Amino acid sequence: MKIFLFLFLSVFIFSCASSVNRDKEAEHVGEYLLGLLLSDKLISSDAVGHPNIVRIGNGLKGKMVELKSSLIKGCSSVNQEDISDKEVSHIIYIVCSKKPVLGIRLKYDNKYEAFHILGYWTSGL
């Protein structure tokens, strides 16, 4: 019985720690994408440049280039953890002047130990 309890607690603690780490990784993804938006760097079609992103698709790159000229300083990224969509593990919002300007849906992939970008949206935010 003690062994069973020990194993159960070990798995529980490990899974909680893993979830916290993924939340932090999602926050880093948001900060990275925000940095791309606010920097003078071009968003290239080359490697993503962030270890927690599998790839950035051409649609999101195009939207980020389009938004880049209209964004102002004082933007931040916000990680939403309470999600009803089971396909999605995290949602990142880019917020400028207290108004969301870009939402990005992420799904964590254990195989790659990184996030897939499932989609994005700008309308209705």
C-alpha positions as CSV (number, residue, x, y, z in Angstrom):
1,M,0.0,0.0,0.0
2,K,2.8,2.4,0.8
3,I,4.4,1.7,-2.6
4,F,1.2,2.4,-4.3
5,L,0.7,5.7,-2.5
6,F,4.3,6.7,-3.2
7,L,3.9,6.0,-6.9
8,F,0.6,7.8,-7.1
9,L,2.0,10.9,-5.4
10,S,5.1,10.8,-7.5
11,V,3.1,10.7,-10.7
12,F,0.8,13.5,-9.4
13,I,3.7,15.8,-8.5
14,F,5.5,15.1,-11.7
15,S,2.4,15.9,-13.8
16,C,1.8,19.1,-11.9
17,A,5.4,20.2,-12.3
18,S,5.2,19.4,-16.0
19,S,2.0,21.5,-16.4
20,V,3.7,24.5,-14.7
21,N,6.7,24.1,-17.0
22,R,4.5,24.1,-20.1
23,D,2.7,27.2,-18.9
24,K,6.1,29.0,-18.5
25,E,7.2,27.7,-22.0
26,A,3.9,29.1,-23.4
27,E,4.7,32.4,-21.8
28,H,8.1,32.4,-23.4
29,V,6.5,31.7,-26.8
30,G,4.3,34.7,-26.3
31,E,7.2,36.9,-25.3
32,Y,9.2,35.7,-28.3
33,L,6.4,36.4,-30.8
34,L,5.8,39.8,-29.2
35,G,9.5,40.6,-29.5
36,L,9.3,39.7,-33.2
37,L,6.4,42.1,-33.7
38,L,8.0,45.0,-31.9
39,S,11.5,44.5,-33.3
40,D,13.0,45.7,-36.5
41,K,13.9,42.1,-37.5
42,L,12.1,40.6,-40.5
43,I,10.0,37.6,-39.8
44,S,11.8,35.1,-42.1
45,S,10.7,31.8,-43.5
46,D,13.8,30.2,-42.1
47,A,14.1,28.4,-38.8
48,V,11.8,29.8,-36.1
49,G,14.5,30.7,-33.7
50,H,12.7,29.5,-30.6
51,P,13.1,26.0,-29.2
52,N,9.5,25.9,-28.0
53,I,7.9,26.5,-31.4
54,V,7.7,23.7,-34.0
55,R,7.2,26.2,-36.8
56,I,5.5,29.5,-37.7
57,G,3.3,29.2,-40.8
58,N,3.2,31.7,-43.6
59,G,-0.2,32.9,-42.7
60,L,0.8,34.0,-39.2
61,K,4.1,35.4,-40.5
62,G,2.1,37.6,-43.0
63,K,-0.3,38.7,-40.3
64,M,2.6,39.6,-38.0
65,V,4.2,41.7,-40.8
66,E,0.9,43.4,-41.4
67,L,0.4,44.2,-37.7
68,K,4.0,45.3,-37.2
69,S,3.5,48.7,-38.6
70,S,0.4,49.5,-36.5
71,L,1.6,48.3,-33.1
72,I,2.8,50.7,-30.5
73,K,5.1,50.3,-27.6
74,G,3.6,49.1,-24.3
75,C,2.4,45.8,-25.7
76,S,2.5,42.5,-23.7
77,S,1.7,38.9,-24.2
78,V,-0.8,37.1,-22.0
79,N,-1.1,33.3,-21.6
80,Q,-4.6,32.0,-21.1
81,E,-4.6,28.7,-19.2
82,D,-8.3,28.0,-18.8
83,I,-9.4,26.7,-22.2
84,S,-12.5,24.9,-23.1
85,D,-11.2,23.7,-26.5
86,K,-9.5,20.3,-25.9
87,E,-7.4,20.5,-29.0
88,V,-5.6,23.6,-27.6
89,S,-3.2,23.5,-24.6
90,H,-2.7,27.3,-24.4
91,I,-3.9,30.5,-26.0
92,I,-1.5,33.5,-26.3
93,Y,-2.9,37.0,-26.7
94,I,-0.8,40.0,-27.9
95,V,-2.2,43.0,-26.1
96,C,-1.5,46.6,-26.9
97,S,-3.0,49.6,-25.0
98,K,-5.1,47.1,-23.0
99,K,-6.7,45.8,-26.1
100,P,-6.0,42.3,-27.6
101,V,-4.7,42.6,-31.2
102,L,-3.8,39.0,-31.9
103,G,-4.8,35.6,-30.5
104,I,-2.7,32.5,-31.1
105,R,-3.8,28.9,-30.4
106,L,-1.1,26.5,-29.3
107,K,-0.9,22.8,-28.7
108,Y,2.0,21.2,-26.9
109,D,3.6,18.2,-28.6
110,N,5.5,15.8,-26.3
111,K,7.4,14.3,-29.3
112,Y,9.0,17.7,-30.2
113,E,8.8,19.1,-26.7
114,A,7.5,22.3,-28.3
115,F,4.3,24.0,-29.4
116,H,2.5,23.7,-32.7
117,I,0.7,26.9,-33.7
118,L,-2.8,25.7,-34.5
119,G,-4.2,29.0,-35.7
120,Y,-4.5,32.7,-35.0
121,W,-7.2,35.4,-35.2
122,T,-7.5,39.2,-35.0
123,S,-11.2,39.9,-35.5
124,G,-13.6,39.8,-32.6
125,L,-10.9,40.5,-30.0
